[in-house]
Amino acid sequence: MAEQQWLIDQLRTLSDSSTRFKDRALFYAAIQLVEEQQRRIEAAEGEIDGRSWNPSGW
């Protein structure tokens, strides 16, 4: 999670310093992509953890 937060912070800094709308939109979309990837990673980890501890699947 620390790597993703660092990336998001860097993208926000770049977005804030950019004067072109297209660049700001790109940085914003990249932030959304990173956040969505993190949500999916957490969901997959939770699913793996849940399935590995499910005694009916042993």
C-alpha positions in Angstrom: 0.0 0.0 0.0 2.9 2.4 0.7 4.1 2.2 -2.9 0.6 3.0 -4.2 0.3 5.9 -1.8 3.6 7.3 -3.0 2.5 7.0 -6.6 -0.8 8.7 -5.9 1.0 11.5 -4.1 3.4 11.9 -7.0 0.6 12.0 -9.5 -1.3 14.6 -7.5 1.8 16.7 -7.3 2.2 16.5 -11.1 -1.5 17.3 -11.6 -1.4 20.3 -9.4 1.7 21.7 -11.2 0.4 21.0 -14.6 -1.3 23.8 -16.6 -2.7 21.8 -19.5 -6.1 20.2 -19.0 -5.2 17.0 -20.9 -2.2 16.4 -18.6 -4.3 17.0 -15.5 -7.0 14.6 -16.9 -4.4 12.0 -17.5 -2.9 12.2 -14.0 -6.4 12.1 -12.5 -7.3 9.0 -14.6 -4.0 7.4 -13.5 -4.9 8.1 -9.8 -8.2 6.4 -10.3 -6.5 3.4 -12.0 -4.1 3.0 -9.1 -6.9 3.2 -6.5 -9.0 0.7 -8.4 -6.1 -1.7 -8.7 -5.5 -1.5 -4.9 -9.2 -2.2 -4.2 -9.0 -5.3 -6.5 -5.8 -6.5 -4.9 -7.3 -6.2 -1.4 -10.4 -8.1 -2.6 -8.4 -10.9 -4.1 -6.3 -11.2 -1.0 -9.4 -11.4 1.1 -10.9 -14.1 -1.2 -7.7 -16.2 -1.1 -7.5 -15.8 2.7 -11.2 -16.8 3.1 -10.9 -19.8 0.8 -7.8 -21.1 2.5 -9.4 -21.0 5.9 -12.6 -22.6 4.8 -12.7 -26.0 6.4 -15.3 -27.4 3.9 -12.8 -26.9 1.1 -10.0 -29.0 2.8 
